[in-house]
Structure formats: structure tokens, C-alpha cells
Amino acid sequence: ALQVLSAMSQSTLEFNSFSYNAAIGACKKECAWEKALHLFAVMVQSKIESDPITLGAAMSSCKESGKWEKALQLLAMMLPSNLRCTTIASSAVLSACKMAGKWEKALLLLSGMKQQKVRFDSSTFNAAIGACGKAERWEEALWLLGAMAQTELDPNNVITSNAAISACEKAGEWQKSLQLLSRLERSEVKPNAIIFSSVISACGKGEECGKALRIYSEMVQSQVEFNMIAFSATISACEKAGEWEMALQLFSAKRDSKVELDTITMNAVISACEKGGMWEKALWLLSLMSQSRLQSDAITIGAAISACEKGGG
């Protein structure tokens, strides 16, 4: 599309908004936000009337490149003009705010959308909740979840629930994570591995090893596809609680099932042994990593050395 537009510029053909919309849309796919903004500027200078689709495409290009400030600037151009602020355009800006963790900007934008009577959809709320989650603003995330429930939209879906649970997990709010998981299950929506991982991680941060193990067991029984992140989070929960025997038990079970474990998981098991002063186990795990050609890192070596110091090895 960009090549065609360049060829058109060298000919006598006239441009229209459709031509620019296609070219700016191509910029989105290439994450070429600078080209998108340049085309939009040329469009304005040429006095070609833009529409919500044009601005929406330019905003999406900025969003894909993480340029939330530019996306907000484009939205500001929409507000005083006669252009209607669309749900798609607003969601693009909210997604840019989410990527940057700009939760305050996201909430301000939602307020502006409400004043302009722009229709909210699930992606609107998901992006705003995600922005709050990235900034560890779990209370605002749950407030948005409640606001969504007051609309015709159903917050009990996998994507929205994952965004809210992730916000609680980042802040270490394990009780809230468990409550959200229970609410989702009561609505007969099947949680995915990502949701289980977030809840397990939240329990681990709260040193609630027993609850983390219960959720992991529930995930296995629900026949959700095995997820290394969830498994590592469970091992990490055992490590934080000093439950090295349970960590080894989980590790052995997965090793017997021929699952290839990663460095993060091995570090968690070695750290669990380190806390228990089990230096021989830590060195054995280190040797297994070498045999499996897993790359050890500073955390691996540090945990193994500390285990030897504690165990007098």
C-alpha cells in the first residue's frame, strides 16, 4: 500500500481518504508509526478530509509501536473536531496506555468516552484493567470490573478475568485472586492455564504454599494443557514457604513424565533445597541441568553455593 501511494504521488492521480486509510493501515502492520503520522500530516496539509477510520488506523499504528503519547495526541485532535470518537479508536489508545502502564491516562480516557457517549465494549474495559494491572493498581482494576458488570457486558470471561487476576497477582493480593477465580468458575467459564498461573503466583507471593498446590491440583484435574509458567509458579510457592520436599516431589513427577524443564523451574527447585540446607540435593540438581544442557545463570550458581554454605558442604 505504501509503494502504491508513493507511485501515485509521482503521477497525476488524485488522492482521497480511502487511499490514505489503506496506506496508514499498512503502517500499522509494519509498526511504522512515524510513517503513519507523516501520512496523516500530509493528508491534513493537502486538505483531504479525514474520518474516524483514518485517525483510528493512525492510533493503532502508534499503539502497536508502544507510542501511547502520540496516540493520545491523535485522540485529542478528534475531540474538538466534528469527528466522532469511535470505540475502536478509543480502544487503540487504551491499549497503548496499557502497554505503557499509564493507568491514570486510561481512566481519564474512559471518563472522556463516557461524556462523549462512546459505546464501551469488552476490549475497552480489558485494556483499562490491563493498564491498572501493569501499574499494580489492583483496587482500580477491580473497580473497573464492577463498572463493567453494571453494563450489558459480562465480565465473567477469560480475557477480562485474566486481566483482573493479573492485576491482583502483581500486587500480591492472593485472596482477591482466589475470589475472582471462584467467581469465574461459578459462572461456568473454564479458566485457562494463564489464569491458573496468575492465581498460583499470587498465592506464592503471599507464601500460601498450600493454596498454590490446591490450585495447581485443580488445574491438572481440569485437564488444562500443561503450562510451564504455572508449574514454575507452584515450585516457586514451595520455595518461598521452605517446602523443599514438596518442590522435589513435584519436580520428580514432571521429570518422570519426560517434560523438559527450563532454567527458571530448576532455579526454583534449587532455591527450595537451599532454604532447607539440602546442599547435596542442590548439587545433584545442578548436575542434572548440565546433563540436560540447560544453561545455568547467576541465580542457579548463587543458590547452589548458598545451599553448600548452609549445609556445611
C-alpha positions as a printed Julia matrix, in Angstrom:
313×3 Matrix{Float64}:
   0.0     0.0     0.0
   2.87    2.37    0.81
   4.54    1.63   -2.54
   1.3     2.25   -4.4
   0.8     5.57   -2.59
   4.37    6.57   -3.45
   3.76    5.77   -7.1
   0.52    7.78   -7.03
   2.37   10.8    -5.64
   4.56   10.84   -8.75
   1.61   10.7   -11.09
  -1.35   12.96  -11.8
  -3.77   10.74   -9.9
  -5.78   12.39   -7.13
  -5.58   11.19   -3.55
  -8.6    10.55   -1.38
  -9.22    9.47    2.2
  -9.56    5.83    1.11
  -6.01    5.88   -0.32
  -4.56    7.28    2.9
  -6.6     4.95    5.11
  -5.16    1.94    3.27
  -1.59    3.27    3.49
  -1.87    4.19    7.18
  -3.39    0.77    7.85
  -0.33   -0.81    6.2
   1.88    1.18    8.57
   0.06   -0.43   11.49
   1.03   -3.89   10.25
   4.65   -2.83    9.92
   4.65   -0.96   13.28
   5.79    2.08   11.28
   4.19    4.75   13.45
   6.39    7.57   12.11
   5.3     6.84    8.53
   1.68    6.7     9.68
   1.9    10.12   11.35
   3.74   11.55    8.34
   0.99   10.35    6.01
  -1.65   11.78    8.32
   0.17   15.16    8.38
   0.39   15.17    4.57
  -3.3    14.35    4.41
  -4.16   17.32    6.64
  -1.87   19.67    4.66
  -3.48   18.53    1.42
  -6.87   19.41    2.92
  -8.15   15.9     2.39
 -10.92   15.28    4.87
 -10.06   12.67    7.44
 -12.56   10.45    9.19
 -12.64    8.25   12.3
 -11.19    5.37   10.28
  -8.13    7.45    9.36
  -7.44    8.51   12.93
  -8.23    5.03   14.23
  -5.67    3.5    11.87
  -3.03    6.07   12.88
  -3.76    5.45   16.58
  -3.48    1.7    16.09
  -0.11    2.18   14.41
   1.1     4.18   17.42
  -0.34    1.56   19.77
   1.49   -1.31   18.05
   4.75    0.64   18.45
   4.06    1.49   22.11
   3.78    5.21   21.38
   0.95    5.97   23.78
   1.72    9.72   23.88
   1.28   10.0    20.11
  -1.93    8.01   20.26
  -3.31   10.38   22.9
  -2.34   13.39   20.78
  -4.3    11.97   17.86
  -7.28   11.37   20.11
  -7.08   14.99   21.3
  -7.42   16.06   17.67
 -10.65   14.11   17.46
 -12.33   15.67   20.48
 -12.61   19.35   19.39
 -13.38   18.4    15.78
 -16.57   17.15   14.24
 -15.19   13.63   14.12
 -16.97   11.09   16.24
 -14.69    9.36   18.72
 -15.2     5.68   17.89
 -14.97    2.68   20.18
 -12.21    1.18   18.03
 -10.12    4.37   18.1
 -10.54    4.76   21.85
  -9.69    1.11   22.45
  -6.49    1.55   20.43
  -5.41    4.42   22.69
  -6.38    2.48   25.81
  -4.27   -0.45   24.59
  -1.34    1.92   24.13
  -1.85    3.14   27.72
  -1.98   -0.48   28.88
   1.35   -1.28   27.21
   2.93    1.71   28.95
   1.18    1.11   32.3
  -0.4     4.57   32.16
  -3.4     3.75   34.33
  -4.31    7.36   35.14
  -4.42    8.26   31.44
  -6.56    5.19   30.82
  -9.1     6.17   33.5
  -9.23    9.76   32.2
  -9.85    8.46   28.71
 -12.69    6.26   29.95
 -14.25    9.3    31.62
 -13.98   11.24   28.35
 -15.55    8.38   26.42
 -18.47    8.34   28.83
 -19.0    12.09   28.41
 -18.96   11.73   24.62
 -21.34    8.78   24.9
 -18.92    6.46   23.13
 -20.03    2.85   23.38
 -17.89    0.69   25.66
 -17.08   -2.89   24.7
 -15.13   -5.7    26.38
 -11.84   -4.66   24.76
 -12.29   -1.15   26.22
 -12.54   -2.47   29.77
  -9.87   -5.14   29.23
  -7.32   -2.54   28.11
  -8.11   -0.22   31.02
  -7.95   -3.07   33.55
  -4.67   -4.17   31.97
  -3.23   -0.65   32.34
  -4.14   -0.66   36.04
  -2.69   -4.14   36.44
   0.64   -3.23   34.91
   0.93   -0.38   37.42
  -0.13   -2.71   40.29
  -3.3    -0.68   40.85
  -5.44   -3.68   41.76
  -8.15   -1.66   43.5
  -8.79    0.43   40.37
  -8.76   -2.76   38.29
 -11.48   -4.31   40.46
 -13.46   -1.07   40.38
 -13.44   -1.26   36.58
 -14.53   -4.88   36.79
 -17.5    -3.78   38.89
 -18.28   -0.95   36.45
 -18.27   -3.43   33.6
 -20.75   -5.63   35.47
 -23.15   -2.68   35.62
 -23.3    -2.53   31.81
 -24.77   -5.05   29.4
 -21.3    -6.61   29.15
 -20.43   -9.81   31.02
 -17.15   -9.51   32.97
 -17.08  -13.27   33.58
 -14.99  -14.17   30.56
 -11.46  -15.5    30.29
  -9.79  -12.34   28.93
 -11.35   -9.88   31.4
 -10.89  -12.23   34.35
  -7.26  -12.81   33.43
  -6.63   -9.03   33.29
  -8.19   -8.53   36.74
  -6.49  -11.56   38.32
  -3.15  -10.49   36.84
  -3.6    -7.05   38.46
  -4.16   -8.72   41.85
  -1.23  -11.11   41.3
   1.22   -8.3    40.57
   0.2    -6.61   43.83
   0.4    -9.89   45.78
  -3.35   -9.84   46.55
  -3.78  -13.61   46.67
  -7.15  -13.51   48.46
  -8.66  -11.36   45.7
  -7.14  -13.63   43.05
  -8.8   -16.66   44.63
 -12.13  -14.83   44.86
 -12.01  -13.89   41.18
 -11.15  -17.45   40.21
 -14.09  -18.77   42.25
 -16.44  -16.24   40.68
 -15.32  -17.24   37.2
 -15.83  -20.93   37.94
 -19.3   -20.28   39.38
 -20.24  -18.67   36.06
 -19.32  -21.98   34.41
 -16.46  -20.44   32.44
 -13.42  -22.73   32.29
 -10.23  -20.93   33.39
  -7.2   -21.3    31.15
  -3.58  -22.01   32.08
  -2.72  -18.29   32.2
  -5.41  -17.61   34.81
  -4.31  -20.58   36.92
  -0.69  -19.4    36.65
  -1.57  -15.91   37.9
  -3.54  -17.25   40.87
  -0.75  -19.69   41.8
   1.82  -16.9    41.53
  -0.31  -14.64   43.75
  -0.53  -17.39   46.38
   3.22  -17.89   46.14
   3.86  -14.2    46.79
   1.67  -14.47   49.86
   3.62  -17.57   50.97
   0.41  -19.58   50.78
   2.01  -22.78   49.54
  -0.97  -24.98   50.42
  -3.35  -22.84   48.39
  -0.93  -22.71   45.46
  -0.73  -26.52   45.48
  -4.53  -26.78   45.64
  -4.95  -24.53   42.61
  -2.24  -26.42   40.71
  -4.01  -29.7    41.5
  -7.29  -28.18   40.32
  -5.62  -27.12   37.07
  -4.31  -30.65   36.48
  -7.71  -32.22   37.24
  -9.49  -29.82   34.89
  -7.28  -31.19   32.1
  -5.95  -27.79   31.13
  -2.92  -28.21   28.87
   0.32  -28.33   30.88
   1.83  -24.89   31.32
   5.46  -24.42   32.37
   4.72  -21.0    33.87
   2.06  -22.47   36.18
   4.36  -25.31   37.16
   7.27  -22.95   37.88
   4.97  -20.72   39.93
   3.94  -23.72   42.02
   7.56  -24.75   42.61
   8.35  -21.13   43.49
   5.49  -21.1    46.01
   7.01  -24.17   47.67
  10.43  -22.48   47.67
   9.09  -19.32   49.35
   7.43  -21.41   52.04
  10.55  -23.52   52.58
   8.77  -26.67   51.42
  11.78  -28.22   49.68
  10.44  -31.78   49.91
   7.23  -30.82   48.1
   9.23  -28.91   45.48
  11.37  -32.01   44.85
   8.3   -34.21   44.72
   6.7   -32.04   42.04
   9.99  -31.87   40.15
  10.45  -35.67   40.22
   6.9   -36.27   38.97
   7.42  -34.0    35.97
  10.87  -35.41   35.28
   9.41  -38.92   35.2
   6.78  -37.76   32.68
   9.58  -36.65   30.31
   8.58  -32.98   30.44
  11.5   -30.72   29.54
  12.02  -28.28   32.41
  13.53  -24.83   31.97
  16.15  -22.85   33.9
  13.54  -20.84   35.81
  11.93  -24.01   37.16
  15.27  -25.57   38.06
  16.32  -22.39   39.86
  13.17  -22.54   41.96
  13.82  -26.19   42.96
  17.47  -25.48   43.77
  16.44  -22.42   45.81
  13.96  -24.57   47.75
  16.77  -27.0    48.6
  18.99  -24.05   49.52
  16.42  -22.83   52.05
  16.26  -26.29   53.56
  20.06  -26.56   53.71
  19.96  -29.58   51.38
  23.27  -28.93   49.64
  23.6   -32.45   48.23
  20.22  -32.17   46.53
  21.13  -28.73   45.2
  24.36  -30.03   43.67
  22.52  -33.05   42.23
  20.03  -30.7    40.55
  22.9   -28.6    39.23
  24.45  -31.71   37.68
  21.11  -32.62   36.1
  21.0   -29.19   34.49
  24.43  -29.8    32.99
  23.36  -33.23   31.7
  20.22  -31.72   30.16
  22.31  -28.92   28.63
  20.27  -26.32   30.48
  22.07  -23.0    30.81
  22.68  -22.1    34.45
  22.74  -18.46   35.48
  23.79  -16.33   38.43
  20.66  -17.35   40.37
  21.43  -21.06   39.85
  25.04  -20.82   41.0
  24.22  -18.48   43.86
  21.5   -20.8    45.23
  23.79  -23.86   44.95
  26.69  -22.11   46.73
  24.36  -20.84   49.47
  22.99  -24.38   49.96
  26.53  -25.69   50.45
  27.31  -22.94   52.96
  24.17  -23.68   54.98
  24.7   -27.42   54.86
  28.4   -27.24   55.57
  29.18  -28.9    52.23
